Amino acid sequence: MSDAHPIRSRKPGLSVGVRIIAVAVLTVIGAVSAWLQHDAPGRSAEPRTEFIASNPPSGLPTALTTGQHLHWSDCTSPPTARTGYDCATMKAPLDYRKPDGRTIDVALIRRKATGPNARRIGSLVLNFGGPGVSGVSGLPEFLNQYEPLLDRYDLVSFDPRGVGATIPVRCGKTADDTGYDSAEACAEHSGTLLPYIGTSHTARDLELMRYLLGDEQLHYFGVSYGTALGAVYAHLYPSHVGRLVLEASVDPTEDLDEKQVSQVKAVQAAFDRFAAHCAARIRHCPTGDGPEEAARRMARLADRLEKKPAPAGAGGSLDADDLAYAVSDYLDRGTDGWAPLAKALTALIDRNDGRPLSKGADDVGSADRAATPRDSSRAALVAITCADSSLRPSLERFDRDEARIKAASPVFGAAWSTGVYLCYDWPFDGERATLQVNADGAAPVLVVGGTGDPNTPYPGARHMARALGDGVGVLLTAQEEGHGTYPQNRCVAEKVDHYLRTGRTPAPGTVCRGSVS
């Protein structure tokens, strides 16, 4: 797991993304069962009626709107999408300020609805987090989470700008290298693209996508970073908001550095809850008799690993920063990750065996948790984040912010503090310090937040619901540990699915009980 750079992959959402920017979400390893096949039992046999929208995006040439049609065909990649999925390419302007100029290809994937035409609502567009997550690869992995919605919606996802097959950014040592080497490498290999891959540009792609999918309004489900994308869309196109779910919401009121501090506090609090549980319930708990002792033991372990990393299998090693990132991955799983985390820490502390912790972090997630799929692009995560954020601190502020993050968490602060340098020396200015999401006049948007989320802390969901505007943002609270609450919390799943089927939100202030109730 050792990496020479401070840019870390997150393993859903979020992140999900690169760990240091705290936006990520969700690794899902979903088995594809019989109902996923083209000839699956329950798929409607009646001829399909395609929807046609009457409200094309304004300001675009007709060649991209009324003159463009999505040509769906069998997917050739990824291998998991070769049965039961359709793929298409959408033409969009590279620069929406110059809509008659250069165009780009946006890669789309679809799973057709299984229910009768008369009950089909339209398309539900999904974004699984990051930034840097491929929706084309993600939909086959995540599909089992959304099975109850297939009777009413086509499930659609896509590769956002900078990701996968949609103008991928290259920031490695060579033009073909998909890794992240430096800001200079990004400028050298992808400089002509970097100004056009931020969230506001992708939100405009969503508007064109909505029209070409045949929907008068956008129906959308975004997780972790995907909540930022959905909220920006609502701000830009409030009259075209259909049924939007923003789950494990980011905080639109915080700048990049403030997000770092909030997240490191949240992941430390989640670790403290794990340590208290471990002390009370797990025999021979590796973190001792509670949070204070756990912090001391983790500090000694980190010091040991900093001097001599532990073997982690496949020729890899696990150092102090890897320790922090791996533990946080387990915490993203909520209470499901607590027993495996205790076992993995015991192996590391007692036998200097880093394999269980490393492998568990790599494999983290199931259909129950949000995290970033393995194919997330670190280069895209950095590039999109820096395109969005106008924060370019002075060297004095770097020192101050680094010290503030370290002080906020005895276990995770040192590893997280490197995130202050994320956009240092970035070759282009970012768009805004914070997200602009006010969507006055939009239909109600459902915002879901978990009180024990270590990745996108719960206050962010409250702030998002408020920032969307009176009568727009509706907050649904889940008393749950872990990053993401849908669909593993039954109450959340029922209320989200009901909203997506009927357009009726739960009452404002509704709370779903769960693992921390």
Rosetta blueprint (number, residue, H / E / L):
1 M L
2 S L
3 D L
4 A L
5 H L
6 P L
7 I L
8 R L
9 S E
10 R L
11 K L
12 P L
13 G L
14 L E
15 S L
16 V L
17 G L
18 V E
19 R H
20 I H
21 I H
22 A L
23 V L
24 A E
25 V L
26 L L
27 T L
28 V L
29 I L
30 G L
31 A L
32 V L
33 S L
34 A H
35 W H
36 L H
37 Q L
38 H L
39 D L
40 A L
41 P L
42 G L
43 R L
44 S L
45 A L
46 E L
47 P L
48 R L
49 T L
50 E L
51 F L
52 I L
53 A L
54 S L
55 N L
56 P L
57 P L
58 S L
59 G L
60 L L
61 P L
62 T L
63 A L
64 L L
65 T L
66 T L
67 G L
68 Q L
69 H L
70 L L
71 H L
72 W L
73 S E
74 D E
75 C L
76 T L
77 S L
78 P L
79 P H
80 T H
81 A H
82 R L
83 T L
84 G L
85 Y L
86 D E
87 C E
88 A E
89 T E
90 M E
91 K E
92 A E
93 P E
94 L L
95 D L
96 Y L
97 R L
98 K L
99 P L
100 D L
101 G L
102 R L
103 T E
104 I E
105 D E
106 V E
107 A E
108 L E
109 I E
110 R E
111 R E
112 K L
113 A L
114 T L
115 G L
116 P L
117 N H
118 A H
119 R H
120 R L
121 I L
122 G E
123 S E
124 L E
125 V E
126 L E
127 N E
128 F L
129 G L
130 G L
131 P L
132 G L
133 V L
134 S L
135 G H
136 V H
137 S H
138 G H
139 L H
140 P H
141 E H
142 F H
143 L H
144 N H
145 Q H
146 Y H
147 E H
148 P H
149 L H
150 L L
151 D L
152 R L
153 Y E
154 D E
155 L E
156 V E
157 S E
158 F E
159 D L
160 P L
161 R L
162 G L
163 V E
164 G L
165 A L
166 T E
167 I L
168 P L
169 V L
170 R L
171 C E
172 G L
173 K L
174 T L
175 A L
176 D L
177 D L
178 T L
179 G L
180 Y E
181 D L
182 S L
183 A H
184 E H
185 A H
186 C H
187 A H
188 E H
189 H H
190 S H
191 G L
192 T L
193 L L
194 L H
195 P H
196 Y H
197 I L
198 G L
199 T H
200 S H
201 H H
202 T H
203 A H
204 R H
205 D H
206 L H
207 E H
208 L H
209 M H
210 R H
211 Y H
212 L H
213 L L
214 G L
215 D L
216 E L
217 Q L
218 L E
219 H E
220 Y E
221 F E
222 G E
223 V E
224 S L
225 Y H
226 G H
227 T H
228 A H
229 L H
230 G H
231 A H
232 V H
233 Y H
234 A H
235 H H
236 L H
237 Y L
238 P H
239 S H
240 H H
241 V E
242 G E
243 R E
244 L E
245 V E
246 L E
247 E E
248 A L
249 S L
250 V L
251 D L
252 P L
253 T L
254 E L
255 D L
256 L H
257 D H
258 E H
259 K H
260 Q H
261 V H
262 S H
263 Q H
264 V H
265 K H
266 A H
267 V H
268 Q H
269 A H
270 A H
271 F H
272 D H
273 R H
274 F H
275 A H
276 A H
277 H H
278 C H
279 A H
280 A H
281 R H
282 I L
283 R L
284 H L
285 C L
286 P L
287 T L
288 G L
289 D L
290 G L
291 P H
292 E H
293 E H
294 A H
295 A H
296 R H
297 R H
298 M H
299 A H
300 R H
301 L H
302 A H
303 D H
304 R H
305 L H
306 E H
307 K H
308 K L
309 P L
310 A E
311 P E
312 A E
313 G E
314 A L
315 G L
316 G E
317 S E
318 L E
319 D L
320 A H
321 D H
322 D H
323 L H
324 A H
325 Y H
326 A H
327 V H
328 S H
329 D H
330 Y H
331 L H
332 D H
333 R L
334 G H
335 T H
336 D H
337 G H
338 W H
339 A H
340 P H
341 L H
342 A H
343 K H
344 A H
345 L H
346 T H
347 A H
348 L H
349 I H
350 D H
351 R H
352 N L
353 D L
354 G L
355 R H
356 P H
357 L H
358 S H
359 K H
360 G H
361 A H
362 D H
363 D L
364 V L
365 G L
366 S L
367 A L
368 D L
369 R L
370 A L
371 A L
372 T L
373 P L
374 R L
375 D L
376 S L
377 S L
378 R H
379 A H
380 A H
381 L H
382 V H
383 A H
384 I H
385 T H
386 C H
387 A H
388 D H
389 S E
390 S L
391 L L
392 R L
393 P L
394 S L
395 L H
396 E H
397 R H
398 F H
399 D H
400 R H
401 D H
402 E H
403 A H
404 R H
405 I H
406 K H
407 A H
408 A H
409 S L
410 P L
411 V L
412 F L
413 G H
414 A H
415 A H
416 W H
417 S H
418 T H
419 G H
420 V H
421 Y H
422 L L
423 C L
424 Y L
425 D L
426 W L
427 P L
428 F L
429 D L
430 G L
431 E L
432 R E
433 A L
434 T L
435 L L
436 Q L
437 V L
438 N L
439 A L
440 D L
441 G L
442 A L
443 A L
444 P L
445 V E
446 L E
447 V E
448 V E
449 G E
450 G E
451 T E
452 G E
453 D L
454 P L
455 N L
456 T L
457 P L
458 Y H
459 P H
460 G H
461 A H
462 R H
463 H H
464 M H
465 A H
466 R H
467 A H
468 L H
469 G L
470 D L
471 G L
472 V L
473 G E
474 V E
475 L E
476 L E
477 T E
478 A E
479 Q E
480 E E
481 E E
482 G L
483 H L
484 G L
485 T L
486 Y L
487 P L
488 Q L
489 N L
490 R H
491 C H
492 V H
493 A H
494 E H
495 K H
496 V H
497 D H
498 H H
499 Y H
500 L H
501 R H
502 T H
503 G L
504 R L
505 T L
506 P L
507 A L
508 P L
509 G L
510 T E
511 V E
512 C E
513 R L
514 G L
515 S L
516 V L
517 S L
